Amino acid sequence: MSRLPQVNLAVLIVASLTFAQDKVAQQAPGLDDQSFATLRDRIQISDPDLLWEQLPWLTTYHAGLEKAAAEAKPLLLWVMNGHPLGCT
């Protein structure tokens, strides 16, 4: 039996992967001072993102009930099953 069809298929696969890799490399944007500054500003944590840290969080349900009753306010109870970031 001839191995020529298998060799042709392997050459075709390698050639197409090489071509696809070259296309991706050509489309990838370069990183210069301006694009770095844009990306840095996009992921930089700003003051509005940190406002939740200023809330007077309570760690027990009982303390929350007492404070909510004293101030006649509703109580937010956050209950989850698992890690808050989905890392289980």
N, C-alpha and C positions, 0 to 999 in steps of 0.2 A: 504494500500500500504506500502511496506517495505522501510525503509530509508537506508537499508544496502548498496545499490549501491552508494548512495550519500556520505555516510560516507567513504566508500572505496576510492572514488574519492578524497575526501578531504584529507585523510591520504596519498594517493599517491602524491598529489600536495605538501603537506607540506614536505614529505620525499624528493622529488626531489629538492625542493628549498633549503632544508638544505644541501643536497649533493652538489648542485651547489655552495652554499656559502662556504662550506668547501674547494672545489676545487680552488675557487678564492683566498681564504686566503692562501692556500698552494703555489700558483703560484706568489703571490705578493712578490716583492723583499723587503728585509729588508733595513733599512736606517742605515748605519754605517758611520764612518768618511770618508772613501774613496768614497762611493757612494754619500754622501752629497757634497763633494768637486767637484766631477764630474758634478753633477746637477747644483751646484752654478756656476761653470765655463761656463756651457752651456748657462745659461740665463743671465750672467753678460754682461752689455753693454760695448762694447769696443770702442776705439777711432774711428775706421772706421765707426762704426754705428752712430756716432755723427757728421760726416763731413757735413751733410746737415745744421747743425746749423751755420756753418761758411759762408754759402752763403749769399750774400747781397740781401735777399728777399725784394721785393717791394710789397706794399699792395694795390696799385691802378693800374688800367690798363693804365691810362694816364701817370703816372710816368714811367711805363715799356716801353711804346711806345717812350717816349722822350729819355730814356737811350739807347734803342735798336737802334734808329735812329742815335743818336750821336756817337755810337760805331760801327755802321754798322754791328750789330749782330741780329740774329733772336730773337723773343720773345716767351717764353713759357707761355701760358695762361692756367691755370688749373681751370676748371669749373666743379663743382659737384652739384648734386641735393641730398641733405640730409647730414647727418653727415658723416665725413670721416671714422669713424670706424664702420659704419653701424648701429649705434644706433639711430633709428628713433622713 
